[in-house]
């Protein structure tokens, strides 16, 4: 998933990885938990990319279908 500000899909994962960070998410019945960690000096730029998923997400049909399948496969 991308955002209007950062439209490239999977950009956050690559950006975080290049800075020694990690991220993960899991979905329960009522909510989804997202988290990431990164060195302090990279936190502000990573938080900006992460926050934009919620501020202005790009929800393409393909990426949405993949996420739905991922959630359903875990049930």
C-alpha positions, 0 to 999 in steps of 0.5 A, a space after each residue: 500500500 502506498 499513500 498520496 505522498 509516497 505512492 510506491 507500494 512497499 516503499 515503507 518496508 524498503 525504506 525501513 529495512 535500509 535504515 535497520 528497522 523492522 515492522 509487522 502487523 496482525 489483525 484480530 476480530 475488531 482491530 489491526 495492530 501495526 508497529 515498527 522500530 527503527 533507530 532514533 535518528 530515522 524515526 521522524 522520516 519513518 513516522 511520516 511515511 507510516 502516518 501517511 498510510 492513514 492520512 491519505 492511503 492509496 487503496 488499489 484493488 490489487 493490493 486490497 485483494 491481497 490484504 483481504 486474502 492474507 487476513 482470511 488465510 489466517 482464520 
